[in-house]
């Protein structure tokens, strides 16, 4: 077997890290082009963690500890929010770099050749360091960075199970592979549970099918070590709180799915080609006599589709991963199936199709730092306009100060009221027997929160803990108010933290009407009494009490 050039690969990956990770610093700040609401959500989590709070224990979120801890680490060390993001991405890439070298050297390059293997390793680094979540829309965004990090880990542990070994492994090889698989799955649990739940069955079945019992044992040990460290730092209550948050989100009807439904993700025209190529690989593997790899990929396939369904944008990042698996598991030339098809060529065609389907997203990830470097900055303003120490995240001023509203035009008394029954039933928020306007505010996050904060402060409510009946509740980052212990930076359902609130603010025209409806409905069902204390054209401020 050809000697592997691990030094060359290491230098290549370090070069990718240097370029992709270093270019953002040359810009001097982080200039985002979309997903300002998601960035506010991330900022609240990070700032609260940097102040000593723990996710799940001190505030509600379904996102795992490892998704935000690297950023919070650098904010706590004194860096601005934007630069902390850059540094956190560098840290994740450097942590995963040695494992990337190991996986590419021992499993991928011997089966696919140097060009494909090294490109795959570079893509893993790009997943860690990109400044966009994927897809082909080119606007810069940090939204859903944890999805990229989770895919990077999946790109490393799946080949360890699915790809064949080309040489007899030593005992240390098997132990290390198992430890990496277990640590990887544990990391997925701590980043976003979806990935661990979706991939675990395929990984376990693949290991059992190969009878890799040493790998299974060391995977279990490594996973337990990770969970043990987290328990030691956060306490046993952390896990119950995490499960509680996940249960609330899974039962919520506020945002039952972030994009298209599962059937569409599997079979709609935009996705069907990838699905066909994926299951063609499974069939070809079975026909080629690679039963263990075939059954592992068969059980991983629904997981790939489920992750895509569950993530906003429905970006099938698994395409590049399965393309490399297809290339690596091609049989020798001349082996044909019952139809006379050459299986090596057939798997090569399926892998090429998967690669082509996944190329737009991969390229978008890879050159996003270059696009960020070229971003126009003349008409930008800090997103966190009242936190100057974190003024290094900026966006186009029109996006955070232009406020628009969408109002239903077919309500009672309107010219289109006749058609309301045909439009379908809608959930209308009711406050103390009064129906609230069917209206949503779009964009203008900074204008919205600055205006609320200024008005409330002027009315004498500074220092109060105000629960906002809306999707976002970052009021405390725009004025002299207190964050509410237990509350959710992004509303998913239930009433997290309501027992610690002094007041509840009900917007006349919320950012997300369904969230306002859900919160008011939960308050009514919970027996809360809301007494109006202040009313403005923007909101109603209610004093909160429980029925005696």
DOBAMI-725395 format. One record per residue (C-alpha): residue in three letters; x, y, z. Coordinates in steps of 0.5 Angstrom, whole numbers, padded with zeros to 4 digits, always signed. Last residue first. Layout:
N
ALAXYZ;...
//
This chain:
548
UNK-0112+0065+0088;UNK-0111+0066+0081;UNK-0104+0068+0079;UNK-0102+0075+0078;UNK-0098+0078+0072;UNK-0098+0086+0071;UNK-0099+0087+0064;UNK-0096+0092+0059;UNK-0100+0093+0052;UNK-0096+0095+0046;UNK-0094+0099+0040;UNK-0100+0104+0040;UNK-0099+0105+0048;UNK-0102+0102+0054;UNK-0100+0101+0061;UNK-0102+0098+0067;UNK-0107+0092+0064;UNK-0108+0087+0069;UNK-0107+0080+0067;UNK-0109+0074+0071;UNK-0106+0067+0070;UNK-0110+0061+0070;UNK-0105+0057+0066;UNK-0110+0056+0061;UNK-0110+0063+0060;UNK-0103+0064+0060;UNK-0102+0058+0055;UNK-0107+0062+0050;UNK-0103+0068+0051;UNK-0096+0065+0050;UNK-0099+0061+0043;UNK-0102+0067+0040;UNK-0096+0072+0041;UNK-0092+0066+0038;UNK-0097+0066+0032;UNK-0096+0073+0031;UNK-0089+0073+0030;UNK-0085+0080+0030;UNK-0091+0083+0034;UNK-0096+0088+0032;UNK-0100+0090+0038;UNK-0094+0087+0042;UNK-0096+0084+0049;UNK-0091+0086+0055;UNK-0091+0081+0061;UNK-0089+0084+0067;UNK-0085+0082+0073;UNK-0082+0076+0070;UNK-0079+0070+0075;UNK-0085+0065+0074;UNK-0086+0066+0067;UNK-0079+0063+0066;UNK-0081+0058+0060;UNK-0088+0059+0058;UNK-0090+0053+0054;UNK-0087+0054+0047;UNK-0081+0055+0042;UNK-0080+0062+0044;UNK-0073+0064+0042;UNK-0068+0067+0047;UNK-0072+0063+0052;UNK-0074+0065+0059;UNK-0071+0061+0065;UNK-0068+0067+0069;UNK-0071+0073+0066;UNK-0066+0078+0063;UNK-0066+0085+0067;UNK-0067+0091+0064;UNK-0063+0098+0063;UNK-0064+0098+0055;UNK-0063+0094+0048;UNK-0060+0088+0051;UNK-0065+0087+0056;UNK-0070+0088+0051;UNK-0068+0081+0047;UNK-0075+0078+0047;UNK-0076+0074+0041;UNK-0082+0070+0038;UNK-0087+0075+0042;UNK-0091+0075+0048;UNK-0085+0079+0052;UNK-0083+0078+0059;UNK-0081+0084+0062;UNK-0076+0083+0068;UNK-0076+0090+0071;UNK-0069+0095+0072;UNK-0072+0101+0068;UNK-0080+0101+0068;UNK-0080+0108+0070;UNK-0084+0111+0064;UNK-0078+0113+0060;UNK-0075+0107+0061;UNK-0081+0103+0058;UNK-0081+0108+0052;UNK-0074+0108+0051;UNK-0073+0100+0051;UNK-0079+0099+0046;UNK-0076+0104+0041;UNK-0069+0101+0042;UNK-0073+0094+0041;UNK-0076+0095+0035;UNK-0071+0100+0031;UNK-0066+0095+0032;UNK-0070+0089+0030;UNK-0073+0093+0024;UNK-0075+0087+0020;UNK-0082+0085+0019;UNK-0088+0087+0024;UNK-0094+0082+0024;UNK-0101+0084+0024;UNK-0108+0081+0026;UNK-0110+0086+0031;UNK-0112+0083+0038;UNK-0119+0081+0040;UNK-0121+0083+0047;UNK-0123+0078+0052;UNK-0118+0080+0057;UNK-0113+0079+0051;UNK-0115+0075+0045;UNK-0110+0072+0040;UNK-0113+0070+0033;UNK-0112+0063+0031;UNK-0114+0063+0023;UNK-0119+0059+0020;UNK-0119+0058+0012;UNK-0119+0064+0007;UNK-0126+0062+0005;UNK-0129+0064+0011;UNK-0126+0071+0010;UNK-0128+0072+0003;UNK-0134+0077+0005;UNK-0129+0080+0010;UNK-0125+0083+0004;UNK-0128+0090+0004;UNK-0126+0091+0011;UNK-0131+0091+0017;UNK-0129+0084+0020;UNK-0122+0082+0018;UNK-0120+0081+0011;UNK-0114+0086+0010;UNK-0110+0082+0015;UNK-0104+0087+0017;UNK-0097+0086+0015;UNK-0092+0091+0018;UNK-0085+0094+0016;UNK-0080+0097+0020;UNK-0073+0100+0016;UNK-0068+0100+0022;UNK-0065+0093+0022;UNK-0065+0092+0015;UNK-0064+0099+0013;UNK-0058+0099+0017;UNK-0054+0094+0013;UNK-0051+0089+0018;UNK-0046+0090+0023;UNK-0043+0085+0029;UNK-0037+0088+0032;UNK-0041+0093+0036;UNK-0040+0088+0042;UNK-0037+0093+0047;UNK-0042+0098+0044;UNK-0048+0094+0047;UNK-0054+0099+0045;UNK-0053+0098+0038;UNK-0053+0090+0038;UNK-0054+0090+0030;UNK-0048+0095+0029;UNK-0050+0099+0023;UNK-0048+0099+0016;UNK-0049+0104+0010;UNK-0041+0104+0008;UNK-0039+0097+0009;UNK-0040+0094+0003;UNK-0038+0086+0003;UNK-0031+0084-0001;UNK-0028+0081+0005;UNK-0035+0077+0007;UNK-0035+0075+0000;UNK-0028+0072+0001;UNK-0030+0069+0007;UNK-0036+0065+0004;UNK-0032+0062-0001;UNK-0032+0055+0001;UNK-0039+0055+0004;UNK-0042+0057-0003;UNK-0038+0052-0006;UNK-0040+0046-0002;UNK-0048+0049-0003;UNK-0047+0049-0010;UNK-0043+0042-0011;UNK-0048+0038-0007;UNK-0052+0036-0013;UNK-0046+0035-0017;UNK-0043+0031-0012;UNK-0049+0026-0011;UNK-0049+0025-0019;UNK-0042+0024-0019;UNK-0043+0018-0013;UNK-0048+0015-0017;UNK-0044+0015-0024;UNK-0038+0012-0020;UNK-0043+0007-0017;UNK-0045+0005-0023;UNK-0038+0005-0026;UNK-0036+0000-0021;UNK-0042-0004-0021;UNK-0042-0006-0029;UNK-0049-0007-0031;UNK-0051-0013-0034;UNK-0058-0013-0031;UNK-0056-0018-0026;UNK-0051-0014-0023;UNK-0044-0014-0026;UNK-0037-0014-0023;UNK-0032-0012-0029;UNK-0028-0007-0025;UNK-0026-0008-0018;UNK-0032-0006-0013;UNK-0033+0002-0011;UNK-0034+0003-0004;UNK-0029+0009-0004;UNK-0033+0013-0009;UNK-0040+0012-0006;UNK-0037+0014+0001;UNK-0034+0020-0002;UNK-0041+0022-0006;UNK-0045+0020+0001;UNK-0041+0025+0005;UNK-0042+0030-0001;UNK-0049+0029-0001;UNK-0050+0029+0006;UNK-0050+0037+0006;UNK-0058+0036+0004;UNK-0060+0044+0005;UNK-0067+0044+0008;UNK-0067+0052+0009;UNK-0068+0051+0016;UNK-0066+0044+0019;UNK-0071+0039+0021;UNK-0072+0036+0014;UNK-0065+0036+0012;UNK-0063+0032+0019;UNK-0069+0027+0017;UNK-0066+0026+0010;UNK-0060+0024+0013;UNK-0063+0020+0018;UNK-0067+0016+0013;UNK-0061+0015+0009;UNK-0056+0012+0015;UNK-0060+0006+0016;UNK-0059+0004+0009;UNK-0052+0006+0009;UNK-0050+0002+0015;UNK-0054-0004+0011;UNK-0050-0003+0005;UNK-0043-0002+0009;UNK-0044-0009+0012;UNK-0047-0012+0006;UNK-0041-0011+0001;UNK-0043-0016-0004;UNK-0043-0012-0010;UNK-0050-0013-0011;UNK-0052-0010-0004;UNK-0047-0004-0005;UNK-0051-0003-0011;UNK-0057-0003-0008;UNK-0055+0002-0003;UNK-0052+0006-0008;UNK-0058+0007-0012;UNK-0061+0009-0005;UNK-0057+0015-0005;UNK-0057+0017-0012;UNK-0065+0016-0012;UNK-0065+0021-0006;UNK-0060+0026-0009;UNK-0065+0026-0015;UNK-0071+0027-0011;UNK-0069+0033-0008;UNK-0071+0039-0012;UNK-0076+0035-0015;UNK-0080+0033-0009;UNK-0079+0026-0006;UNK-0075+0026+0000;UNK-0075+0033+0003;UNK-0082+0034+0000;UNK-0084+0028+0004;UNK-0081+0031+0010;UNK-0085+0037+0010;UNK-0081+0044+0008;UNK-0078+0049+0012;UNK-0077+0050+0020;UNK-0082+0045+0022;UNK-0087+0045+0028;UNK-0086+0052+0029;UNK-0091+0055+0034;UNK-0094+0048+0035;UNK-0089+0046+0040;UNK-0089+0038+0043;UNK-0082+0037+0040;UNK-0080+0044+0043;UNK-0082+0043+0050;UNK-0079+0036+0050;UNK-0073+0038+0048;UNK-0073+0043+0053;UNK-0075+0038+0059;UNK-0069+0033+0056;UNK-0064+0039+0057;UNK-0067+0041+0064;UNK-0066+0033+0066;UNK-0059+0033+0063;UNK-0057+0039+0067;UNK-0060+0037+0074;UNK-0054+0032+0074;UNK-0049+0038+0075;UNK-0046+0043+0070;UNK-0038+0041+0071;UNK-0038+0034+0073;UNK-0044+0032+0069;UNK-0041+0035+0063;UNK-0034+0031+0064;UNK-0038+0025+0065;UNK-0042+0026+0059;UNK-0035+0026+0055;UNK-0033+0020+0059;UNK-0039+0016+0057;UNK-0038+0018+0050;UNK-0031+0015+0050;UNK-0033+0009+0054;UNK-0039+0007+0049;UNK-0034+0008+0043;UNK-0029+0004+0046;UNK-0033-0002+0047;UNK-0037-0001+0040;UNK-0030-0001+0037;UNK-0028-0007+0040;UNK-0034-0010+0038;UNK-0033-0009+0031;UNK-0038-0015+0029;UNK-0038-0011+0022;UNK-0046-0012+0022;UNK-0045-0009+0029;UNK-0041-0003+0027;UNK-0046-0001+0022;UNK-0052-0002+0026;UNK-0049+0002+0031;UNK-0048+0008+0026;UNK-0054+0007+0022;UNK-0058+0007+0029;UNK-0054+0013+0032;UNK-0055+0018+0026;UNK-0062+0021+0027;UNK-0062+0021+0034;UNK-0055+0024+0034;UNK-0056+0029+0029;UNK-0063+0032+0032;UNK-0059+0033+0039;UNK-0056+0039+0037;UNK-0049+0041+0039;UNK-0048+0037+0046;UNK-0051+0030+0043;UNK-0047+0031+0037;UNK-0041+0032+0041;UNK-0043+0025+0044;UNK-0044+0022+0037;UNK-0037+0024+0036;UNK-0034+0022+0042;UNK-0036+0015+0041;UNK-0034+0015+0034;UNK-0027+0018+0036;UNK-0026+0013+0041;UNK-0028+0007+0037;UNK-0023+0009+0031;UNK-0018+0010+0037;UNK-0019+0003+0040;UNK-0019+0000+0033;UNK-0013+0003+0031;UNK-0009+0002+0037;UNK-0011-0006+0036;UNK-0008-0006+0030;UNK-0012-0006+0023;UNK-0011-0010+0018;UNK-0011-0006+0011;UNK-0016-0003+0006;UNK-0021-0002+0012;UNK-0028-0001+0009;UNK-0032+0005+0009;UNK-0039+0005+0013;UNK-0037+0006+0020;UNK-0030+0010+0020;UNK-0034+0014+0014;UNK-0039+0016+0019;UNK-0035+0019+0024;UNK-0031+0024+0020;UNK-0037+0027+0016;UNK-0042+0027+0022;UNK-0037+0031+0026;UNK-0037+0037+0020;UNK-0044+0036+0020;UNK-0045+0038+0027;UNK-0041+0044+0026;UNK-0045+0046+0020;UNK-0051+0045+0024;UNK-0048+0049+0030;UNK-0047+0055+0025;UNK-0055+0056+0024;UNK-0055+0063+0023;UNK-0048+0066+0022;UNK-0050+0070+0016;UNK-0047+0072+0009;UNK-0051+0073+0003;UNK-0050+0068-0002;UNK-0056+0064-0003;UNK-0053+0057-0006;UNK-0055+0053+0000;UNK-0050+0053+0006;UNK-0050+0056+0013;UNK-0046+0062+0011;UNK-0040+0065+0014;UNK-0036+0058+0013;UNK-0030+0056+0018;UNK-0032+0049+0021;UNK-0036+0047+0015;UNK-0030+0049+0011;UNK-0025+0045+0015;UNK-0029+0039+0013;UNK-0029+0041+0006;UNK-0022+0041+0006;UNK-0022+0034+0008;UNK-0026+0032+0003;UNK-0022+0036-0002;UNK-0016+0032+0001;UNK-0019+0025+0000;UNK-0022+0027-0007;UNK-0015+0029-0010;UNK-0011+0023-0006;UNK-0015+0017-0009;UNK-0021+0014-0007;UNK-0020+0008-0003;UNK-0013+0009+0000;UNK-0015+0016+0001;UNK-0021+0015+0005;UNK-0020+0011+0011;UNK-0013+0011+0014;UNK-0011+0018+0011;UNK-0018+0022+0011;UNK-0020+0019+0018;UNK-0013+0021+0021;UNK-0012+0028+0018;UNK-0019+0030+0020;UNK-0019+0027+0027;UNK-0012+0032+0027;UNK-0016+0038+0024;UNK-0022+0037+0029;UNK-0020+0041+0035;UNK-0017+0046+0030;UNK-0023+0047+0026;UNK-0027+0048+0032;UNK-0022+0053+0035;UNK-0022+0057+0029;UNK-0030+0057+0029;UNK-0029+0060+0036;UNK-0024+0065+0034;UNK-0029+0068+0028;UNK-0035+0068+0033;UNK-0031+0071+0039;UNK-0029+0077+0034;UNK-0036+0078+0032;UNK-0039+0078+0040;UNK-0033+0083+0042;UNK-0027+0079+0046;UNK-0026+0080+0053;UNK-0025+0073+0055;UNK-0032+0072+0057;UNK-0033+0073+0050;UNK-0028+0068+0048;UNK-0031+0063+0052;UNK-0038+0065+0050;UNK-0036+0063+0043;UNK-0034+0056+0044;UNK-0040+0055+0049;UNK-0045+0056+0043;UNK-0046+0049+0040;UNK-0043+0045+0045;UNK-0048+0047+0050;UNK-0054+0044+0046;UNK-0059+0048+0042;UNK-0066+0046+0045;UNK-0066+0053+0049;UNK-0069+0055+0056;UNK-0065+0059+0060;UNK-0062+0058+0067;UNK-0061+0051+0067;UNK-0063+0049+0060;UNK-0057+0053+0058;UNK-0052+0055+0064;UNK-0051+0062+0066;UNK-0044+0065+0068;UNK-0044+0072+0065;UNK-0041+0069+0058;UNK-0047+0064+0058;UNK-0052+0070+0058;UNK-0048+0073+0053;UNK-0047+0067+0048;UNK-0055+0065+0049;UNK-0057+0073+0048;UNK-0052+0073+0042;UNK-0055+0067+0038;UNK-0062+0069+0039;UNK-0060+0076+0036;UNK-0056+0073+0030;UNK-0062+0069+0029;UNK-0066+0075+0028;UNK-0061+0078+0024;UNK-0062+0073+0019;UNK-0059+0076+0013;UNK-0053+0080+0010;UNK-0048+0080+0016;UNK-0042+0084+0017;UNK-0037+0081+0022;UNK-0032+0086+0024;UNK-0025+0088+0022;UNK-0025+0086+0015;UNK-0018+0083+0016;UNK-0020+0079+0022;UNK-0025+0075+0017;UNK-0020+0073+0012;UNK-0016+0069+0018;UNK-0021+0063+0019;UNK-0022+0062+0011;UNK-0014+0063+0009;UNK-0011+0060+0016;UNK-0016+0054+0016;UNK-0015+0052+0009;UNK-0007+0053+0010;UNK-0008+0049+0016;UNK-0012+0043+0012;UNK-0006+0043+0006;UNK-0001+0043+0011;UNK-0004+0037+0015;UNK-0005+0034+0008;UNK+0002+0034+0006;UNK+0005+0032+0013;UNK+0000+0026+0012;UNK+0003+0024+0006;UNK+0001+0016+0006;UNK+0005+0011+0004;UNK+0002+0007-0002;UNK+0000+0000+0000;
//
